């Protein structure tokens, strides 16, 4: 039987493949580019292209594509074959360094936020050698950046790479001050946990809302939801287990480090978590993971739902972004060590993160803002929209001691004793976990829990990297010019704690009292919806930081604001139009038909026995008739609210109107339609119910 180690990464042109395929000088030059950012020589590019083509063709590939991540939130690819005409009328398989390094896709149809006019079509893709090429189907996929003819970034990879460079640049300055001269670079690493739902494909195809929007726009609660917590970490059903096994194999072939799988809280909800890897690669891998999850599901007669809130009344899906900073020498800069109180380097990097999250809490909220995630944040299943940091008791006590210049008395390690001799004793972690915190320290990393399940992790890591780079820059500027490094270091750590302790909260983030305290007493930002937060990306402090760190240009930031709000408006408008369509063509006819059936039964009964009152049936007909009138009126009102969007003078105004008028109209229509579902006979209801969808995979 073939072992995982035999086929892991077999479809990736990784370091093993490069060593085997490339001449030693070429390999060494390419590694220097990957590891140290050295410029790539044209002759090296040609040699790599030839070897990459031979490797791919030997594995059945006939085409190549520059695989990139435009601002649509998904990936894009244009396939070209390797064939070139031969003099004898045949073809040869060819691939040049120029074709490897640069591509020219049509940039006119991708979101640009005004950066490009429709008639200005030229764009460029540029090979990212730090992310390995891979084979998908019969196509060699080459991870690339994507920019316009004018050089503006039209993708998520380019600013992510810029943010990684910015953080590396500033972190290296700090490490030099601590005497770490052997370090050549600092990288951030990420492990994104991916939540998702699996439902039967035959039921999915009967729901227009799932097909058009990825979530259910109507649906009454079933008799059972997640109340018993019996699905969480429960026995994985055979059909789901077969899916997970198939999914793991496909991911492992692509070198994706899929590690953990389990049932999540809601019925039909599951999670996949990978091992950590460099942020750029982790982002590429997560985009691939989402694509492959959906493809593999189809093989099993299932549909994988990645929407943040596919079902009302049960938990939605997030994507926890586990983020850390490490050197090329293998040192995790967020690892406290055995004596964190004495670990000044750790404390400085910890303070840099605290300062960054406090100073740019709005950017972190912006990074996770989508129409889908707005339904999830603060819904007692995900962190609130208010950003805060959880540090745990030990680190909080250490920072408190530093702030007040008092001795820190380390607590003794607690040994867990479970009262049964046969069970092992083990040391208890110094820090508990806080699942209600948006940004929680979990031992040697931070877990940013606000991301939605369909989000690209690039956005959150761009903002996080950039904000921490800014903190480190401020620290390095001060420390490099300090007369006494030790004194300046202590004073700066102390001042950071004093200035930014408001962002630290170790309590229950779901508690309404916390939101009041956070906003009224601590002055933290609270942006419940996408229209509330996105315009703040153009606040002066944010523009200054992001442009000075060379992560975005001002023009690119304006385009991101425009694109994000435009995507929000389009997503909700599609949902509203789908609701109108379903209400008029499915729900109203169904309820009316059932009312007519009941009314006919009443007439038959009274004709046979005039003395019968038929109180139940008559009351039901009256109730159903009132509901159809309400559904019809609310449908008209929703349609009218959508039509009025056309007069909006800007995308900001349009998004605010959606928030204030369209979403409430959708909620009113849904409420009465869901009530109608609860009193309409099952055989009349026009599409699968929540009970069927959530418990349909057996």
URDA-V514807 format. One record per pair of residues at least 24 apart in sequence whose C-alpha atoms are under 10 Angstrom apart, sorted by the first residue. I is the first residue (numbers start at 0). GAP is how many residues later the second one is. Records with the same first field share a line. If there is no record, write none. Layout:
BEGIN
I->GAP + GAP
END
This chain:
BEGIN
3->244 + 245 + 248 + 249
4->247 + 248
5->247
6->242 + 243 + 245 + 246 + 247 + 248
7->241 + 242 + 243 + 244 + 245 + 246 + 247 + 248 + 249
8->125 + 241 + 242 + 243 + 244 + 245 + 246 + 247 + 248
9->49 + 124 + 125 + 242 + 243 + 244 + 245
10->44 + 45 + 48 + 122 + 123 + 124 + 125 + 126 + 129 + 239 + 240 + 241 + 242 + 243 + 244
11->43 + 44 + 120 + 121 + 122 + 123 + 124 + 128 + 129 + 240 + 241 + 242 + 243 + 244
12->38 + 39 + 42 + 43 + 118 + 119 + 120 + 121 + 122 + 127 + 128 + 129 + 241 + 242
13->117 + 118 + 119 + 120 + 240 + 241
14->117
16->34 + 35 + 38
17->30 + 33 + 34 + 37 + 114
19->31 + 35
20->26 + 27 + 29 + 30 + 31 + 33 + 34
21->25 + 26 + 28 + 29 + 30
22->24 + 25 + 28
29->99 + 100
30->98 + 99
32->96 + 97
33->94 + 95 + 96 + 97
34->94 + 95 + 149 + 150 + 293
35->148 + 149
36->92 + 93 + 128 + 148
39->61 + 89
40->56
41->55 + 56 + 59
42->54
43->53
44->51 + 52 + 53 + 54 + 55 + 56
45->49 + 50 + 51 + 52 + 53 + 54 + 55
46->48 + 49 + 50
47->47 + 48 + 49 + 52
48->45 + 46 + 47 + 48 + 49 + 50 + 51 + 52
49->43 + 44 + 45 + 46 + 47 + 50
50->44
51->43 + 48 + 81 + 82 + 88 + 90
52->29 + 40 + 41 + 42 + 43 + 47 + 87
53->39 + 40 + 41
54->80 + 85
55->77 + 78 + 79 + 82 + 83 + 84 + 85
56->25 + 36 + 78 + 81 + 82 + 83
58->76 + 78 + 79 + 80 + 81
59->75 + 77 + 78 + 79 + 80
60->74 + 75 + 76 + 77 + 78 + 79 + 80
61->31 + 75 + 76 + 77 + 78
62->30 + 32 + 72 + 74 + 75 + 76 + 77 + 78
63->31 + 35 + 36 + 69 + 70 + 71 + 72 + 74 + 75 + 76 + 77 + 78
64->34 + 35 + 38 + 68 + 70 + 74 + 75 + 76 + 77 + 78 + 79
65->33 + 34 + 35 + 36 + 37 + 38 + 39 + 58 + 59 + 60 + 61 + 62 + 67 + 74 + 75 + 76 + 77 + 78 + 79 + 80
66->58 + 59 + 60 + 66 + 67 + 73 + 74 + 75 + 76 + 77 + 78 + 79 + 217
67->57 + 58 + 59 + 60 + 73 + 74 + 75 + 76 + 77 + 78 + 86 + 87 + 88 + 89 + 216
68->74 + 75 + 76 + 77 + 85 + 86 + 87 + 88 + 89 + 214 + 215 + 218 + 387 + 389
69->37 + 40 + 41 + 42 + 75 + 76 + 77 + 83 + 84 + 85 + 86 + 87
70->39 + 40 + 41 + 42 + 75 + 82 + 83 + 84 + 85 + 86 + 385 + 489 + 492 + 493 + 496
71->38 + 39 + 40 + 82 + 83 + 84 + 384 + 491 + 492 + 495
72->82 + 83 + 214 + 381 + 382 + 383 + 384 + 385 + 386 + 494
73->213 + 214 + 216 + 217 + 380 + 381 + 382
74->80 + 209 + 212 + 213 + 216 + 381
75->29 + 34
76->28 + 64 + 65 + 66
77->25 + 26 + 27 + 28 + 63
78->60 + 61 + 62
79->59 + 60
80->58 + 59
81->57 + 58
98->27 + 28
99->25 + 26 + 27 + 28 + 42 + 44
100->24 + 25 + 26 + 27 + 28 + 41 + 43
101->24 + 25 + 42 + 43 + 44
102->24 + 41 + 42 + 43
103->42 + 43 + 44 + 45
104->41 + 42 + 43
105->42
106->39 + 40 + 41 + 42 + 47
107->40
109->44 + 45
110->43 + 44 + 448 + 449 + 451 + 452 + 453 + 455 + 456
111->35 + 36 + 40 + 41 + 42 + 43 + 444 + 446 + 447 + 448 + 450 + 451
112->41 + 442 + 443 + 444 + 445 + 446 + 447 + 448 + 449 + 450 + 451 + 452 + 453
113->441 + 442 + 444 + 445 + 446 + 448 + 449
114->33 + 35 + 37 + 38 + 39 + 440 + 441 + 443 + 444 + 445
115->32 + 33 + 34 + 36 + 38 + 443
119->28 + 29
120->27 + 28
121->25 + 26 + 27 + 28
122->24 + 25 + 26 + 27 + 28 + 29 + 30 + 31
123->24 + 25 + 26 + 27 + 29 + 30
124->29 + 30
125->32
127->29 + 30 + 33 + 152
129->31 + 148 + 150 + 151
130->147 + 149 + 150 + 151 + 152 + 153 + 154
131->122 + 123 + 149 + 152
132->121
133->119 + 120 + 121
134->118 + 119
135->114 + 117 + 118 + 152 + 156
142->138 + 141
151->400 + 401 + 403 + 404 + 407
152->399 + 400 + 402 + 403 + 406
153->402 + 405 + 406
154->303
155->127 + 300 + 301 + 302 + 303 + 306
156->123 + 126 + 127 + 301 + 302 + 305
157->122 + 300 + 304 + 393 + 394
158->299 + 300 + 302 + 303 + 304 + 307 + 387 + 391 + 392 + 393 + 394 + 397
159->119 + 120 + 123 + 297 + 298 + 299 + 300 + 301 + 302 + 303 + 305 + 306 + 391 + 392
160->118 + 119 + 297 + 301 + 304 + 390
161->300 + 303 + 304 + 387 + 388 + 389 + 390
162->25 + 298 + 299 + 300 + 301 + 302 + 303 + 304 + 305 + 306 + 383 + 386 + 387 + 388 + 389
163->24 + 114 + 115 + 116 + 297 + 298 + 300 + 301 + 302 + 305 + 387
164->300 + 301 + 304 + 384 + 385 + 386
165->299 + 300 + 301 + 302 + 303 + 304 + 306 + 307 + 380 + 382 + 383 + 384 + 385
166->158 + 297 + 298 + 299 + 300 + 301 + 302 + 303 + 304 + 305 + 306 + 382
167->157 + 158 + 159 + 297 + 301 + 304
168->300 + 303 + 304 + 380
169->298 + 299 + 300 + 301 + 302 + 303 + 304 + 305 + 306 + 307 + 379
170->154 + 155 + 156 + 162 + 178 + 297 + 298 + 300 + 301 + 302 + 304 + 305
171->155 + 300 + 304
172->299 + 300 + 302 + 303 + 304 + 306 + 307
173->171 + 174 + 175 + 298 + 299 + 301 + 302 + 303 + 305 + 306
174->152 + 158 + 170 + 301
175->300 + 304
176->168 + 299 + 302 + 303 + 308
177->166 + 167 + 307
181->145 + 146 + 147
182->144 + 145 + 146 + 147 + 148
183->143 + 144 + 145
184->141 + 142 + 143 + 144
185->139 + 140 + 141 + 142 + 143 + 144 + 145 + 146 + 147
186->90 + 91 + 92 + 93 + 137 + 138 + 139 + 140 + 141 + 145 + 278
187->88 + 89 + 90 + 91 + 92 + 135 + 136 + 137 + 138 + 139 + 144 + 145 + 273 + 277
188->86 + 87 + 88 + 89 + 90 + 91 + 92 + 93 + 132 + 133 + 134 + 135 + 136 + 137 + 143 + 256 + 272
189->84 + 85 + 86 + 87 + 88 + 89 + 90 + 91 + 92 + 93 + 130 + 131 + 132 + 133 + 134 + 135 + 255 + 256 + 257 + 267 + 271
190->66 + 67 + 82 + 83 + 84 + 85 + 86 + 87 + 88 + 91 + 92 + 95 + 128 + 129 + 130 + 131 + 132 + 133 + 256 + 266
191->80 + 81 + 82 + 83 + 84 + 85 + 87 + 90 + 91 + 93 + 94 + 126 + 127 + 128 + 129 + 130 + 131 + 255 + 256 + 257 + 259 + 261 + 265
192->65 + 67 + 68 + 78 + 79 + 80 + 81 + 82 + 93 + 125 + 126 + 127 + 128 + 129 + 254 + 256 + 260
193->67 + 76 + 77 + 78 + 79 + 80 + 92 + 95 + 96 + 112 + 123 + 124 + 125 + 126 + 127 + 257 + 258 + 259 + 260
194->66 + 67 + 68 + 69 + 74 + 75 + 76 + 77 + 78 + 110 + 111 + 112 + 113 + 121 + 122 + 123 + 124 + 125 + 257 + 258 + 259
195->67 + 68 + 72 + 73 + 74 + 75 + 76 + 94 + 97 + 108 + 109 + 110 + 111 + 112 + 113 + 114 + 120 + 121 + 122 + 123 + 257 + 258
196->66 + 67 + 69 + 70 + 71 + 72 + 73 + 74 + 105 + 106 + 107 + 108 + 109 + 110 + 111 + 112 + 113 + 114 + 119 + 120 + 497
197->42 + 45 + 69 + 70 + 71 + 72 + 95 + 96 + 99 + 103 + 104 + 105 + 106 + 107 + 108 + 495 + 496 + 497 + 498 + 499
198->41 + 68 + 69 + 70 + 98 + 102 + 103 + 104 + 105 + 106 + 493 + 494 + 495 + 496 + 497 + 498 + 499
199->97 + 98 + 100 + 101 + 102 + 103 + 104 + 492 + 493 + 494 + 495 + 496 + 497 + 498
200->96 + 97 + 99 + 100 + 101 + 102 + 103 + 492 + 495 + 496
201->99 + 100 + 101 + 486
202->99 + 100 + 484 + 485 + 486 + 489 + 490 + 493
203->98 + 99 + 100 + 101 + 483 + 484 + 489
204->98 + 482 + 483
205->480 + 481 + 482
206->375 + 479 + 480 + 481 + 482
207->370 + 371 + 373 + 374 + 479
208->101 + 365 + 366 + 367 + 368 + 369 + 370 + 372 + 373
209->95 + 97 + 100 + 365 + 368
210->367
211->359 + 362 + 363 + 365 + 366
212->94 + 97 + 159 + 358 + 359 + 361 + 362 + 363 + 365
213->90 + 91 + 92 + 93 + 94 + 95 + 96 + 97 + 158 + 361
214->90 + 91 + 92 + 93 + 94 + 95 + 96 + 97 + 157 + 360
215->91 + 93 + 94 + 95 + 96 + 359 + 363 + 473 + 474
216->93 + 94 + 95 + 358 + 359 + 361 + 362 + 365 + 449 + 450 + 452 + 453 + 457
217->93 + 94 + 361 + 364 + 365 + 369 + 448 + 449 + 451 + 452 + 453 + 454 + 455 + 456 + 459 + 469 + 471 + 472
218->92 + 93 + 94 + 451 + 452 + 454 + 455 + 456 + 458 + 459 + 468 + 469 + 470 + 471 + 472
219->91 + 92 + 93 + 450 + 451 + 453 + 454 + 455 + 456 + 457 + 458 + 469 + 470 + 471
220->90 + 91 + 92 + 93 + 453 + 454 + 456 + 457 + 468 + 469 + 470
221->91 + 456 + 467 + 468 + 469 + 470 + 471 + 472 + 473
222->467 + 468
223->43 + 466 + 467 + 470 + 471
224->40 + 41 + 42 + 88 + 89 + 90 + 465 + 466 + 469 + 470
225->39 + 40 + 41 + 87 + 88 + 89
226->38 + 39 + 87
227->37
228->35 + 36 + 37 + 38
229->33 + 34 + 35 + 36 + 37
230->31 + 32 + 33 + 34 + 35 + 36 + 37 + 38 + 39
231->30 + 31 + 32 + 33 + 34 + 35 + 37 + 38
232->28 + 29 + 30 + 31 + 32 + 37 + 38
233->28 + 29 + 30 + 31
234->27 + 28
235->25 + 26 + 27 + 34
236->26 + 31 + 460 + 461
237->459 + 460
238->61 + 62 + 63 + 458 + 459
239->28 + 30 + 57 + 60 + 62 + 457 + 458
241->58
242->50 + 53 + 54 + 55 + 56 + 57 + 58 + 59
243->26 + 28 + 49 + 52 + 53
245->47 + 50 + 51 + 53 + 54
246->25 + 42 + 45 + 46 + 47 + 48 + 49 + 50
247->24 + 41 + 44 + 45 + 48
249->39 + 42 + 43 + 46
250->34 + 37 + 38 + 41 + 42
253->31 + 34 + 35
254->30
255->25 + 26 + 28 + 29 + 30 + 32 + 33
256->25 + 28
257->27 + 31
263->51 + 53
264->49 + 50 + 51 + 52 + 116
265->45 + 47 + 48 + 49 + 50 + 51 + 428
266->47 + 48 + 424 + 426 + 427 + 428 + 429 + 430
267->36 + 425 + 426 + 427 + 428 + 429 + 430
268->35 + 36 + 45 + 46 + 47 + 48 + 425
269->47
270->46 + 47 + 48
271->47
272->46 + 47
275->46 + 47 + 48
276->46 + 47
277->45 + 46 + 47 + 48
278->44 + 45 + 46 + 178 + 179 + 182 + 183 + 186
279->177 + 178 + 181
281->175 + 176
282->173 + 174 + 175 + 176 + 178
283->172 + 173 + 174
285->168 + 169 + 170 + 171 + 172
286->167 + 168 + 169 + 170 + 171
289->163 + 164 + 166
300->396
301->395
304->148 + 149
305->146 + 147 + 148 + 149
306->64 + 65 + 66 + 145 + 146 + 147 + 148
307->62 + 63 + 64 + 65 + 66 + 67 + 68 + 69 + 143 + 144 + 145 + 146 + 147
308->62 + 63 + 64 + 65 + 66 + 67 + 143 + 144
309->62 + 65
310->379 + 382 + 383
311->63 + 64 + 378
312->66 + 377
313->65 + 67 + 380
314->61 + 64 + 65 + 66 + 67
315->56 + 57 + 59 + 60 + 61 + 63 + 65 + 66 + 136 + 137
316->55 + 56 + 59 + 64 + 65 + 134 + 135 + 136 + 137
317->55 + 58 + 59 + 63 + 64 + 65 + 131 + 132 + 133 + 134 + 135 + 136 + 137
318->129 + 130 + 131 + 132 + 133 + 134 + 135 + 136 + 137 + 138
319->118 + 119 + 126 + 127 + 128 + 129 + 130 + 131 + 132 + 133 + 137
320->118 + 124 + 125 + 126 + 127 + 128 + 129 + 130 + 136 + 139 + 140
321->117 + 118 + 119 + 120 + 122 + 123 + 124 + 125 + 126 + 127
322->118 + 121 + 122 + 123 + 124 + 125 + 138 + 141 + 142
323->120 + 121 + 122 + 123
324->24 + 119 + 120 + 121 + 140
331->112 + 113
332->111 + 112
333->107 + 109 + 110 + 111 + 112
334->107 + 108 + 109 + 110
335->59 + 107 + 108 + 109
336->106 + 107
338->71
339->54 + 55 + 58 + 70
340->53 + 54 + 56 + 57 + 58 + 60 + 61 + 66 + 67 + 68 + 69
341->56 + 66
343->142 + 145 + 146 + 149
344->144
346->48 + 51 + 52 + 142 + 143 + 146
347->123 + 124 + 127 + 141 + 142 + 144 + 145 + 146 + 148
348->119 + 122 + 123 + 126 + 144
349->41 + 45 + 91 + 95 + 96 + 118 + 143
350->48 + 117 + 120 + 121 + 124 + 141 + 142 + 143 + 144 + 145 + 146 + 149 + 150
351->115 + 116 + 117 + 118 + 119 + 120 + 121 + 122 + 123 + 141 + 144
352->36 + 93 + 111 + 112 + 114 + 115 + 116 + 117 + 118 + 119
353->34 + 35 + 37 + 85 + 114 + 117 + 142 + 143 + 146 + 147 + 148 + 149 + 150
354->112 + 113 + 115 + 116 + 117 + 141 + 142 + 144 + 145 + 146 + 148
355->107 + 108 + 109 + 110 + 111 + 112 + 113 + 114 + 115 + 116 + 144
356->30 + 31 + 32 + 82 + 106 + 107 + 110 + 111 + 114 + 143 + 146 + 147
357->29 + 30 + 31 + 109 + 141 + 142 + 143 + 144 + 145 + 146 + 166 + 167
358->108 + 109 + 111 + 112 + 141 + 144 + 165 + 182 + 183
359->27 + 103 + 104 + 106 + 107 + 108 + 165 + 177 + 181 + 182 + 185
360->25 + 26 + 27 + 102 + 103 + 106 + 142 + 163 + 164 + 165
361->24 + 25 + 101 + 162 + 163 + 164 + 165 + 171 + 172 + 174 + 175 + 177 + 180
362->96 + 97 + 99 + 100 + 101 + 104 + 170 + 171 + 173 + 174 + 179
363->74 + 75 + 84 + 86 + 87 + 95 + 96 + 97 + 98 + 99 + 100 + 103 + 169
364->73 + 85 + 86 + 95 + 98 + 160 + 161 + 162 + 163 + 164 + 165 + 168 + 169
365->93 + 94 + 97 + 161 + 163 + 164 + 165 + 166 + 167 + 168 + 169 + 170 + 171 + 195 + 198
366->83 + 84 + 88 + 89 + 90 + 91 + 92 + 93 + 94 + 95 + 96 + 97 + 166 + 167 + 170 + 197
367->81 + 82 + 83 + 84 + 87 + 88 + 89 + 91 + 92 + 162 + 166
368->81 + 82 + 83 + 86 + 90 + 91 + 158 + 159 + 160 + 161 + 162 + 163 + 164 + 165 + 195 + 196 + 199
369->81 + 82 + 84 + 85 + 159 + 160 + 161 + 164 + 194 + 195 + 197 + 198 + 199 + 201
370->81 + 158 + 159 + 160 + 193 + 194 + 196 + 197 + 198 + 199 + 200 + 201 + 288
371->80 + 81 + 82 + 83 + 158 + 196 + 199 + 200
372->77 + 78 + 79 + 80 + 81 + 82 + 156 + 157
373->78 + 153 + 154 + 155 + 156 + 157
374->77 + 153 + 154
375->74 + 75 + 76
376->61 + 72 + 73 + 74 + 75 + 151 + 152
377->58 + 72 + 131 + 132 + 133 + 134 + 137 + 150
378->131
379->56 + 129 + 130 + 131
380->54 + 55 + 129
381->53 + 54 + 55 + 56 + 67 + 68 + 69 + 70 + 127 + 128
382->51 + 52 + 53 + 54 + 55 + 56 + 65 + 66 + 67 + 68 + 125 + 126 + 127
383->52 + 53 + 54 + 65 + 66 + 125 + 126 + 127 + 128 + 130 + 131 + 142 + 143 + 144
384->53 + 65 + 124 + 130 + 140 + 141 + 142 + 143 + 144 + 148
385->51 + 52 + 64 + 117 + 123 + 128 + 129 + 132 + 133 + 138 + 139 + 140 + 141 + 142
386->50 + 51 + 52 + 61 + 63 + 116 + 117 + 118 + 122 + 131 + 137 + 138 + 139 + 140
387->48 + 49 + 50 + 51 + 52 + 113 + 114 + 115 + 116 + 117 + 118 + 121 + 130 + 136 + 137
388->45 + 48 + 49 + 50 + 51 + 52 + 57 + 58 + 59 + 112 + 113 + 114 + 115 + 116 + 117
389->41 + 42 + 43 + 44 + 45 + 46 + 47 + 48 + 49 + 50 + 51 + 52 + 56 + 57 + 113 + 114 + 115 + 116 + 117 + 119
390->40 + 41 + 42 + 43 + 46 + 48 + 49 + 50 + 51 + 52 + 55 + 113 + 114 + 115
391->38 + 39 + 40 + 41 + 42 + 48 + 49 + 50 + 51 + 112 + 113 + 114 + 115
392->37 + 38 + 39 + 113
393->36 + 37 + 38
394->35 + 36 + 46
395->101 + 105 + 108 + 109 + 110
398->94 + 95 + 97 + 98 + 99 + 102
399->94 + 97 + 98 + 101
400->93
401->88 + 89 + 91 + 92 + 93 + 95 + 96
402->87 + 88 + 90 + 91 + 92 + 93 + 94 + 95 + 98
403->90 + 93 + 94
404->89
431->74
432->73
433->72 + 73 + 74 + 75
434->73 + 74 + 75
435->70 + 71 + 72 + 73 + 74 + 75
436->67 + 68 + 69 + 70 + 71 + 72 + 73
437->71
438->64 + 65 + 66
439->64 + 65 + 66
461->84 + 89 + 90
462->79 + 83 + 88
464->86
465->79 + 80 + 81 + 82 + 83 + 84 + 85 + 86
466->75 + 78 + 79 + 82
468->76 + 80
469->75 + 76 + 78 + 79
472->76
528->126 + 127 + 130
529->34 + 35 + 38 + 39 + 125 + 126 + 129
530->33 + 34 + 37 + 38 + 120 + 121 + 122 + 123 + 124 + 125 + 126 + 127 + 128
531->120 + 123 + 124 + 127
532->28
533->26 + 27 + 28 + 30 + 31 + 118
534->25 + 26 + 27 + 29 + 30 + 117
535->25
536->24
560->90 + 91
561->88 + 89 + 90
562->88
563->87
564->85 + 86 + 87 + 88 + 89 + 90 + 91
565->84 + 85 + 86 + 88 + 89
566->84 + 88
567->83 + 86 + 87 + 90
568->76 + 82 + 83 + 85 + 86 + 87 + 88 + 89 + 90
569->85
571->70 + 83 + 86 + 87 + 90 + 91 + 94
572->66 + 68 + 69 + 70 + 72 + 85 + 89 + 90
573->68
574->88 + 91
575->59 + 62 + 63 + 65 + 66 + 82 + 86 + 87 + 89 + 90
576->58 + 61 + 62 + 65 + 89
578->56 + 59 + 60 + 87 + 90 + 91
579->51 + 52 + 54 + 55 + 56 + 57 + 58 + 59 + 86 + 89
580->54 + 58
581->53 + 104 + 105
582->45 + 48 + 49 + 51 + 52 + 86 + 87 + 90
583->47 + 48 + 51 + 52
584->101
585->99 + 100 + 101
586->41 + 44 + 45 + 86 + 87 + 89 + 90 + 97 + 98 + 99 + 100
587->39 + 40 + 41 + 43 + 44 + 85 + 88 + 98
588->39 + 95 + 96 + 97
589->38 + 86 + 87 + 90 + 91 + 93 + 94 + 95 + 96 + 97
590->30 + 33 + 34 + 36 + 37 + 40 + 82 + 85 + 86 + 88 + 89 + 90 + 93 + 94 + 95
591->29 + 32 + 33 + 35 + 36 + 88 + 92
592->87 + 91 + 92
593->26 + 27 + 30 + 85 + 86 + 87 + 88 + 89 + 90 + 91
594->25 + 26 + 27 + 28 + 29 + 30 + 33 + 85 + 86
595->25 + 28 + 29
596->24
597->26
619->59 + 60
622->53 + 56
623->51 + 52 + 55 + 56
625->50
626->45 + 46 + 48 + 49
627->44 + 45 + 48
629->38 + 39 + 42 + 43
630->37 + 38 + 39 + 40 + 41 + 42 + 45
631->37 + 41
632->36
633->31 + 32 + 33 + 34 + 35 + 36 + 38 + 39
634->30 + 31 + 33 + 34 + 35
635->29 + 33
636->24 + 25 + 28 + 29 + 31 + 32
637->24 + 25 + 26 + 27 + 28 + 29 + 30 + 31
638->26 + 27
639->25
640->24 + 25
END
